[in-house]
Amino acid sequence: MTVLIGGLIGLGIGTIVLCIMWAIRWKLVFGDFEDYPWLLYTSILAALVIIGVGSKLI
């Protein structure tokens, strides 16, 4: 059970890191990030949902 919880938390953190890296890449390629705030918000929301699901299973 602890392995499952750890895996879900790790997945959530991994998602956040991946989203930040994607956001940086997006900014480098397209220049202006203000035009695409939904990308950042969607990424944060997805990570929170994964962490939320993980905490519900505890």
mmCIF file of the N, C-alpha and C atoms, coordinates in Angstrom:
data_MODEL
# 
_entry.id   MODEL 
# 
loop_
_atom_site.group_PDB 
_atom_site.id 
_atom_site.type_symbol 
_atom_site.label_atom_id 
_atom_site.label_alt_id 
_atom_site.label_comp_id 
_atom_site.label_asym_id 
_atom_site.label_entity_id 
_atom_site.label_seq_id 
_atom_site.pdbx_PDB_ins_code 
_atom_site.Cartn_x 
_atom_site.Cartn_y 
_atom_site.Cartn_z 
_atom_site.occupancy 
_atom_site.B_iso_or_equiv 
_atom_site.pdbx_formal_charge 
_atom_site.auth_seq_id 
_atom_site.auth_comp_id 
_atom_site.auth_asym_id 
_atom_site.auth_atom_id 
_atom_site.pdbx_PDB_model_num 
ATOM 1   N N  . MET A 1 1  ? 0.829  -1.209 0.000   1.00 0.00 ? 1  MET A N  1 
ATOM 2   C CA . MET A 1 1  ? 0.000  0.000  0.000   1.00 0.00 ? 1  MET A CA 1 
ATOM 3   C C  . MET A 1 1  ? 0.865  1.261  0.000   1.00 0.00 ? 1  MET A C  1 
ATOM 4   N N  . THR A 1 2  ? 1.926  1.245  0.798   1.00 0.00 ? 2  THR A N  1 
ATOM 5   C CA . THR A 1 2  ? 2.842  2.396  0.863   1.00 0.00 ? 2  THR A CA 1 
ATOM 6   C C  . THR A 1 2  ? 3.523  2.628  -0.485  1.00 0.00 ? 2  THR A C  1 
ATOM 7   N N  . VAL A 1 3  ? 3.839  1.533  -1.165  1.00 0.00 ? 3  VAL A N  1 
ATOM 8   C CA . VAL A 1 3  ? 4.469  1.625  -2.488  1.00 0.00 ? 3  VAL A CA 1 
ATOM 9   C C  . VAL A 1 3  ? 3.528  2.315  -3.475  1.00 0.00 ? 3  VAL A C  1 
ATOM 10  N N  . LEU A 1 4  ? 2.236  1.969  -3.400  1.00 0.00 ? 4  LEU A N  1 
ATOM 11  C CA . LEU A 1 4  ? 1.216  2.562  -4.265  1.00 0.00 ? 4  LEU A CA 1 
ATOM 12  C C  . LEU A 1 4  ? 1.092  4.064  -4.026  1.00 0.00 ? 4  LEU A C  1 
ATOM 13  N N  . ILE A 1 5  ? 1.044  4.460  -2.740  1.00 0.00 ? 5  ILE A N  1 
ATOM 14  C CA . ILE A 1 5  ? 0.934  5.877  -2.367  1.00 0.00 ? 5  ILE A CA 1 
ATOM 15  C C  . ILE A 1 5  ? 2.175  6.636  -2.837  1.00 0.00 ? 5  ILE A C  1 
ATOM 16  N N  . GLY A 1 6  ? 3.341  6.058  -2.566  1.00 0.00 ? 6  GLY A N  1 
ATOM 17  C CA . GLY A 1 6  ? 4.605  6.671  -3.000  1.00 0.00 ? 6  GLY A CA 1 
ATOM 18  C C  . GLY A 1 6  ? 4.665  6.833  -4.509  1.00 0.00 ? 6  GLY A C  1 
ATOM 19  N N  . GLY A 1 7  ? 4.175  5.820  -5.208  1.00 0.00 ? 7  GLY A N  1 
ATOM 20  C CA . GLY A 1 7  ? 4.153  5.867  -6.671  1.00 0.00 ? 7  GLY A CA 1 
ATOM 21  C C  . GLY A 1 7  ? 3.250  6.968  -7.188  1.00 0.00 ? 7  GLY A C  1 
ATOM 22  N N  . LEU A 1 8  ? 2.087  7.138  -6.578  1.00 0.00 ? 8  LEU A N  1 
ATOM 23  C CA . LEU A 1 8  ? 1.135  8.175  -6.996  1.00 0.00 ? 8  LEU A CA 1 
ATOM 24  C C  . LEU A 1 8  ? 1.671  9.582  -6.710  1.00 0.00 ? 8  LEU A C  1 
ATOM 25  N N  . ILE A 1 9  ? 2.298  9.746  -5.535  1.00 0.00 ? 9  ILE A N  1 
ATOM 26  C CA . ILE A 1 9  ? 2.889  11.045 -5.190  1.00 0.00 ? 9  ILE A CA 1 
ATOM 27  C C  . ILE A 1 9  ? 4.037  11.351 -6.153  1.00 0.00 ? 9  ILE A C  1 
ATOM 28  N N  . GLY A 1 10 ? 4.843  10.340 -6.432  1.00 0.00 ? 10 GLY A N  1 
ATOM 29  C CA . GLY A 1 10 ? 5.940  10.485 -7.392  1.00 0.00 ? 10 GLY A CA 1 
ATOM 30  C C  . GLY A 1 10 ? 5.432  10.858 -8.779  1.00 0.00 ? 10 GLY A C  1 
ATOM 31  N N  . LEU A 1 11 ? 4.327  10.250 -9.162  1.00 0.00 ? 11 LEU A N  1 
ATOM 32  C CA . LEU A 1 11 ? 3.708  10.547 -10.455 1.00 0.00 ? 11 LEU A CA 1 
ATOM 33  C C  . LEU A 1 11 ? 3.232  11.992 -10.504 1.00 0.00 ? 11 LEU A C  1 
ATOM 34  N N  . GLY A 1 12 ? 2.633  12.446 -9.388  1.00 0.00 ? 12 GLY A N  1 
ATOM 35  C CA . GLY A 1 12 ? 2.178  13.836 -9.297  1.00 0.00 ? 12 GLY A CA 1 
ATOM 36  C C  . GLY A 1 12 ? 3.323  14.822 -9.409  1.00 0.00 ? 12 GLY A C  1 
ATOM 37  N N  . ILE A 1 13 ? 4.406  14.563 -8.666  1.00 0.00 ? 13 ILE A N  1 
ATOM 38  C CA . ILE A 1 13 ? 5.586  15.437 -8.703  1.00 0.00 ? 13 ILE A CA 1 
ATOM 39  C C  . ILE A 1 13 ? 6.216  15.400 -10.096 1.00 0.00 ? 13 ILE A C  1 
ATOM 40  N N  . GLY A 1 14 ? 6.291  14.201 -10.659 1.00 0.00 ? 14 GLY A N  1 
ATOM 41  C CA . GLY A 1 14 ? 6.823  14.043 -12.016 1.00 0.00 ? 14 GLY A CA 1 
ATOM 42  C C  . GLY A 1 14 ? 6.018  14.825 -13.041 1.00 0.00 ? 14 GLY A C  1 
ATOM 43  N N  . THR A 1 15 ? 4.698  14.831 -12.875 1.00 0.00 ? 15 THR A N  1 
ATOM 44  C CA . THR A 1 15 ? 3.813  15.583 -13.768 1.00 0.00 ? 15 THR A CA 1 
ATOM 45  C C  . THR A 1 15 ? 4.092  17.075 -13.665 1.00 0.00 ? 15 THR A C  1 
ATOM 46  N N  . ILE A 1 16 ? 4.252  17.584 -12.424 1.00 0.00 ? 16 ILE A N  1 
ATOM 47  C CA . ILE A 1 16 ? 4.539  19.008 -12.215 1.00 0.00 ? 16 ILE A CA 1 
ATOM 48  C C  . ILE A 1 16 ? 5.855  19.383 -12.890 1.00 0.00 ? 16 ILE A C  1 
ATOM 49  N N  . VAL A 1 17 ? 6.894  18.558 -12.670 1.00 0.00 ? 17 VAL A N  1 
ATOM 50  C CA . VAL A 1 17 ? 8.215  18.817 -13.262 1.00 0.00 ? 17 VAL A CA 1 
ATOM 51  C C  . VAL A 1 17 ? 8.124  18.807 -14.787 1.00 0.00 ? 17 VAL A C  1 
ATOM 52  N N  . LEU A 1 18 ? 7.422  17.819 -15.322 1.00 0.00 ? 18 LEU A N  1 
ATOM 53  C CA . LEU A 1 18 ? 7.244  17.705 -16.765 1.00 0.00 ? 18 LEU A CA 1 
ATOM 54  C C  . LEU A 1 18 ? 6.536  18.936 -17.333 1.00 0.00 ? 18 LEU A C  1 
ATOM 55  N N  . CYS A 1 19 ? 5.508  19.406 -16.610 1.00 0.00 ? 19 CYS A N  1 
ATOM 56  C CA . CYS A 1 19 ? 4.754  20.579 -17.037 1.00 0.00 ? 19 CYS A CA 1 
ATOM 57  C C  . CYS A 1 19 ? 5.609  21.840 -17.022 1.00 0.00 ? 19 CYS A C  1 
ATOM 58  N N  . ILE A 1 20 ? 6.442  21.990 -15.983 1.00 0.00 ? 20 ILE A N  1 
ATOM 59  C CA . ILE A 1 20 ? 7.341  23.146 -15.900 1.00 0.00 ? 20 ILE A CA 1 
ATOM 60  C C  . ILE A 1 20 ? 8.331  23.109 -17.064 1.00 0.00 ? 20 ILE A C  1 
ATOM 61  N N  . MET A 1 21 ? 8.887  21.929 -17.336 1.00 0.00 ? 21 MET A N  1 
ATOM 62  C CA . MET A 1 21 ? 9.837  21.784 -18.445 1.00 0.00 ? 21 MET A CA 1 
ATOM 63  C C  . MET A 1 21 ? 9.154  22.087 -19.780 1.00 0.00 ? 21 MET A C  1 
ATOM 64  N N  . TRP A 1 22 ? 7.929  21.602 -19.938 1.00 0.00 ? 22 TRP A N  1 
ATOM 65  C CA . TRP A 1 22 ? 7.164  21.857 -21.162 1.00 0.00 ? 22 TRP A CA 1 
ATOM 66  C C  . TRP A 1 22 ? 6.897  23.350 -21.330 1.00 0.00 ? 22 TRP A C  1 
ATOM 67  N N  . ALA A 1 23 ? 6.564  24.014 -20.193 1.00 0.00 ? 23 ALA A N  1 
ATOM 68  C CA . ALA A 1 23 ? 6.288  25.452 -20.205 1.00 0.00 ? 23 ALA A CA 1 
ATOM 69  C C  . ALA A 1 23 ? 7.536  26.238 -20.623 1.00 0.00 ? 23 ALA A C  1 
ATOM 70  N N  . ILE A 1 24 ? 8.702  25.838 -20.109 1.00 0.00 ? 24 ILE A N  1 
ATOM 71  C CA . ILE A 1 24 ? 9.962  26.507 -20.467 1.00 0.00 ? 24 ILE A CA 1 
ATOM 72  C C  . ILE A 1 24 ? 10.247 26.306 -21.954 1.00 0.00 ? 24 ILE A C  1 
ATOM 73  N N  . ARG A 1 25 ? 10.056 25.087 -22.423 1.00 0.00 ? 25 ARG A N  1 
ATOM 74  C CA . ARG A 1 25 ? 10.286 24.768 -23.832 1.00 0.00 ? 25 ARG A CA 1 
ATOM 75  C C  . ARG A 1 25 ? 9.329  25.586 -24.718 1.00 0.00 ? 25 ARG A C  1 
ATOM 76  N N  . TRP A 1 26 ? 8.074  25.660 -24.284 1.00 0.00 ? 26 TRP A N  1 
ATOM 77  C CA . TRP A 1 26 ? 7.055  26.421 -25.007 1.00 0.00 ? 26 TRP A CA 1 
ATOM 78  C C  . TRP A 1 26 ? 7.469  27.882 -25.107 1.00 0.00 ? 26 TRP A C  1 
ATOM 79  N N  . LYS A 1 27 ? 7.965  28.440 -23.999 1.00 0.00 ? 27 LYS A N  1 
ATOM 80  C CA . LYS A 1 27 ? 8.392  29.835 -23.944 1.00 0.00 ? 27 LYS A CA 1 
ATOM 81  C C  . LYS A 1 27 ? 9.587  30.066 -24.867 1.00 0.00 ? 27 LYS A C  1 
ATOM 82  N N  . LEU A 1 28 ? 10.521 29.117 -24.888 1.00 0.00 ? 28 LEU A N  1 
ATOM 83  C CA . LEU A 1 28 ? 11.704 29.244 -25.737 1.00 0.00 ? 28 LEU A CA 1 
ATOM 84  C C  . LEU A 1 28 ? 11.334 29.182 -27.220 1.00 0.00 ? 28 LEU A C  1 
ATOM 85  N N  . VAL A 1 29 ? 10.371 28.312 -27.544 1.00 0.00 ? 29 VAL A N  1 
ATOM 86  C CA . VAL A 1 29 ? 9.989  28.131 -28.946 1.00 0.00 ? 29 VAL A CA 1 
ATOM 87  C C  . VAL A 1 29 ? 9.075  29.260 -29.428 1.00 0.00 ? 29 VAL A C  1 
ATOM 88  N N  . PHE A 1 30 ? 8.052  29.596 -28.612 1.00 0.00 ? 30 PHE A N  1 
ATOM 89  C CA . PHE A 1 30 ? 7.035  30.545 -29.059 1.00 0.00 ? 30 PHE A CA 1 
ATOM 90  C C  . PHE A 1 30 ? 7.224  31.960 -28.520 1.00 0.00 ? 30 PHE A C  1 
ATOM 91  N N  . GLY A 1 31 ? 8.169  32.109 -27.559 1.00 0.00 ? 31 GLY A N  1 
ATOM 92  C CA . GLY A 1 31 ? 8.512  33.446 -27.077 1.00 0.00 ? 31 GLY A CA 1 
ATOM 93  C C  . GLY A 1 31 ? 7.607  33.953 -25.970 1.00 0.00 ? 31 GLY A C  1 
ATOM 94  N N  . ASP A 1 32 ? 6.344  34.207 -26.297 1.00 0.00 ? 32 ASP A N  1 
ATOM 95  C CA . ASP A 1 32 ? 5.456  34.860 -25.335 1.00 0.00 ? 32 ASP A CA 1 
ATOM 96  C C  . ASP A 1 32 ? 4.564  33.839 -24.649 1.00 0.00 ? 32 ASP A C  1 
ATOM 97  N N  . PHE A 1 33 ? 4.699  33.726 -23.328 1.00 0.00 ? 33 PHE A N  1 
ATOM 98  C CA . PHE A 1 33 ? 3.927  32.728 -22.580 1.00 0.00 ? 33 PHE A CA 1 
ATOM 99  C C  . PHE A 1 33 ? 2.576  33.268 -22.131 1.00 0.00 ? 33 PHE A C  1 
ATOM 100 N N  . GLU A 1 34 ? 2.432  34.603 -22.104 1.00 0.00 ? 34 GLU A N  1 
ATOM 101 C CA . GLU A 1 34 ? 1.171  35.207 -21.640 1.00 0.00 ? 34 GLU A CA 1 
ATOM 102 C C  . GLU A 1 34 ? -0.004 34.833 -22.546 1.00 0.00 ? 34 GLU A C  1 
ATOM 103 N N  . ASP A 1 35 ? 0.290  34.507 -23.796 1.00 0.00 ? 35 ASP A N  1 
ATOM 104 C CA . ASP A 1 35 ? -0.774 34.133 -24.730 1.00 0.00 ? 35 ASP A CA 1 
ATOM 105 C C  . ASP A 1 35 ? -1.331 32.734 -24.445 1.00 0.00 ? 35 ASP A C  1 
ATOM 106 N N  . TYR A 1 36 ? -0.585 31.963 -23.677 1.00 0.00 ? 36 TYR A N  1 
ATOM 107 C CA . TYR A 1 36 ? -0.992 30.575 -23.443 1.00 0.00 ? 36 TYR A CA 1 
ATOM 108 C C  . TYR A 1 36 ? -1.015 30.228 -21.950 1.00 0.00 ? 36 TYR A C  1 
ATOM 109 N N  . PRO A 1 37 ? -1.706 31.022 -21.114 1.00 0.00 ? 37 PRO A N  1 
ATOM 110 C CA . PRO A 1 37 ? -1.729 30.696 -19.674 1.00 0.00 ? 37 PRO A CA 1 
ATOM 111 C C  . PRO A 1 37 ? -2.493 29.411 -19.383 1.00 0.00 ? 37 PRO A C  1 
ATOM 112 N N  . TRP A 1 38 ? -3.428 29.046 -20.277 1.00 0.00 ? 38 TRP A N  1 
ATOM 113 C CA . TRP A 1 38 ? -4.228 27.828 -20.101 1.00 0.00 ? 38 TRP A CA 1 
ATOM 114 C C  . TRP A 1 38 ? -3.354 26.584 -20.047 1.00 0.00 ? 38 TRP A C  1 
ATOM 115 N N  . LEU A 1 39 ? -2.227 26.623 -20.765 1.00 0.00 ? 39 LEU A N  1 
ATOM 116 C CA . LEU A 1 39 ? -1.313 25.479 -20.787 1.00 0.00 ? 39 LEU A CA 1 
ATOM 117 C C  . LEU A 1 39 ? -0.765 25.222 -19.384 1.00 0.00 ? 39 LEU A C  1 
ATOM 118 N N  . LEU A 1 40 ? -0.362 26.302 -18.713 1.00 0.00 ? 40 LEU A N  1 
ATOM 119 C CA . LEU A 1 40 ? 0.174  26.210 -17.354 1.00 0.00 ? 40 LEU A CA 1 
ATOM 120 C C  . LEU A 1 40 ? -0.905 25.789 -16.368 1.00 0.00 ? 40 LEU A C  1 
ATOM 121 N N  . TYR A 1 41 ? -2.083 26.417 -16.469 1.00 0.00 ? 41 TYR A N  1 
ATOM 122 C CA . TYR A 1 41 ? -3.186 26.109 -15.552 1.00 0.00 ? 41 TYR A CA 1 
ATOM 123 C C  . TYR A 1 41 ? -3.653 24.664 -15.700 1.00 0.00 ? 41 TYR A C  1 
ATOM 124 N N  . THR A 1 42 ? -3.753 24.193 -16.925 1.00 0.00 ? 42 THR A N  1 
ATOM 125 C CA . THR A 1 42 ? -4.177 22.816 -17.177 1.00 0.00 ? 42 THR A CA 1 
ATOM 126 C C  . THR A 1 42 ? -3.170 21.830 -16.601 1.00 0.00 ? 42 THR A C  1 
ATOM 127 N N  . SER A 1 43 ? -1.886 22.154 -16.748 1.00 0.00 ? 43 SER A N  1 
ATOM 128 C CA . SER A 1 43 ? -0.823 21.299 -16.230 1.00 0.00 ? 43 SER A CA 1 
ATOM 129 C C  . SER A 1 43 ? -0.878 21.198 -14.713 1.00 0.00 ? 43 SER A C  1 
ATOM 130 N N  . ILE A 1 44 ? -1.048 22.353 -14.041 1.00 0.00 ? 44 ILE A N  1 
ATOM 131 C CA . ILE A 1 44 ? -1.137 22.388 -12.579 1.00 0.00 ? 44 ILE A CA 1 
ATOM 132 C C  . ILE A 1 44 ? -2.369 21.613 -12.114 1.00 0.00 ? 44 ILE A C  1 
ATOM 133 N N  . LEU A 1 45 ? -3.486 21.818 -12.801 1.00 0.00 ? 45 LEU A N  1 
ATOM 134 C CA . LEU A 1 45 ? -4.734 21.135 -12.463 1.00 0.00 ? 45 LEU A CA 1 
ATOM 135 C C  . LEU A 1 45 ? -4.579 19.619 -12.590 1.00 0.00 ? 45 LEU A C  1 
ATOM 136 N N  . ALA A 1 46 ? -3.953 19.172 -13.664 1.00 0.00 ? 46 ALA A N  1 
ATOM 137 C CA . ALA A 1 46 ? -3.733 17.743 -13.888 1.00 0.00 ? 46 ALA A CA 1 
ATOM 138 C C  . ALA A 1 46 ? -2.876 17.143 -12.775 1.00 0.00 ? 46 ALA A C  1 
ATOM 139 N N  . ALA A 1 47 ? -1.824 17.854 -12.373 1.00 0.00 ? 47 ALA A N  1 
ATOM 140 C CA . ALA A 1 47 ? -0.953 17.379 -11.295 1.00 0.00 ? 47 ALA A CA 1 
ATOM 141 C C  . ALA A 1 47 ? -1.708 17.302 -9.971  1.00 0.00 ? 47 ALA A C  1 
ATOM 142 N N  . LEU A 1 48 ? -2.531 18.320 -9.690  1.00 0.00 ? 48 LEU A N  1 
ATOM 143 C CA . LEU A 1 48 ? -3.325 18.342 -8.459  1.00 0.00 ? 48 LEU A CA 1 
ATOM 144 C C  . LEU A 1 48 ? -4.340 17.194 -8.429  1.00 0.00 ? 48 LEU A C  1 
ATOM 145 N N  . VAL A 1 49 ? -4.941 16.897 -9.575  1.00 0.00 ? 49 VAL A N  1 
ATOM 146 C CA . VAL A 1 49 ? -5.900 15.793 -9.668  1.00 0.00 ? 49 VAL A CA 1 
ATOM 147 C C  . VAL A 1 49 ? -5.202 14.461 -9.364  1.00 0.00 ? 49 VAL A C  1 
ATOM 148 N N  . ILE A 1 50 ? -4.009 14.265 -9.921  1.00 0.00 ? 50 ILE A N  1 
ATOM 149 C CA . ILE A 1 50 ? -3.250 13.027 -9.672  1.00 0.00 ? 50 ILE A CA 1 
ATOM 150 C C  . ILE A 1 50 ? -2.908 12.891 -8.189  1.00 0.00 ? 50 ILE A C  1 
ATOM 151 N N  . ILE A 1 51 ? -2.437 13.983 -7.570  1.00 0.00 ? 51 ILE A N  1 
ATOM 152 C CA . ILE A 1 51 ? -2.107 13.971 -6.144  1.00 0.00 ? 51 ILE A CA 1 
ATOM 153 C C  . ILE A 1 51 ? -3.370 13.761 -5.304  1.00 0.00 ? 51 ILE A C  1 
ATOM 154 N N  . GLY A 1 52 ? -4.469 14.394 -5.712  1.00 0.00 ? 52 GLY A N  1 
ATOM 155 C CA . GLY A 1 52 ? -5.748 14.248 -5.018  1.00 0.00 ? 52 GLY A CA 1 
ATOM 156 C C  . GLY A 1 52 ? -6.259 12.815 -5.042  1.00 0.00 ? 52 GLY A C  1 
ATOM 157 N N  . VAL A 1 53 ? -6.167 12.177 -6.193  1.00 0.00 ? 53 VAL A N  1 
ATOM 158 C CA . VAL A 1 53 ? -6.581 10.772 -6.332  1.00 0.00 ? 53 VAL A CA 1 
ATOM 159 C C  . VAL A 1 53 ? -5.709 9.890  -5.442  1.00 0.00 ? 53 VAL A C  1 
ATOM 160 N N  . GLY A 1 54 ? -4.402 10.191 -5.416  1.00 0.00 ? 54 GLY A N  1 
ATOM 161 C CA . GLY A 1 54 ? -3.466 9.437  -4.577  1.00 0.00 ? 54 GLY A CA 1 
ATOM 162 C C  . GLY A 1 54 ? -3.806 9.549  -3.100  1.00 0.00 ? 54 GLY A C  1 
ATOM 163 N N  . SER A 1 55 ? -4.151 10.755 -2.649  1.00 0.00 ? 55 SER A N  1 
ATOM 164 C CA . SER A 1 55 ? -4.468 10.956 -1.231  1.00 0.00 ? 55 SER A CA 1 
ATOM 165 C C  . SER A 1 55 ? -5.821 10.332 -0.853  1.00 0.00 ? 55 SER A C  1 
ATOM 166 N N  . LYS A 1 56 ? -6.733 10.222 -1.815  1.00 0.00 ? 56 LYS A N  1 
ATOM 167 C CA . LYS A 1 56 ? -8.037 9.580  -1.566  1.00 0.00 ? 56 LYS A CA 1 
ATOM 168 C C  . LYS A 1 56 ? -7.870 8.076  -1.314  1.00 0.00 ? 56 LYS A C  1 
ATOM 169 N N  . LEU A 1 57 ? -6.854 7.488  -1.921  1.00 0.00 ? 57 LEU A N  1 
ATOM 170 C CA . LEU A 1 57 ? -6.631 6.041  -1.804  1.00 0.00 ? 57 LEU A CA 1 
ATOM 171 C C  . LEU A 1 57 ? -5.953 5.649  -0.495  1.00 0.00 ? 57 LEU A C  1 
ATOM 172 N N  . ILE A 1 58 ? -5.434 6.631  0.238   1.00 0.00 ? 58 ILE A N  1 
ATOM 173 C CA . ILE A 1 58 ? -4.729 6.344  1.502   1.00 0.00 ? 58 ILE A CA 1 
ATOM 174 C C  . ILE A 1 58 ? -5.731 5.796  2.529   1.00 0.00 ? 58 ILE A C  1 
# 
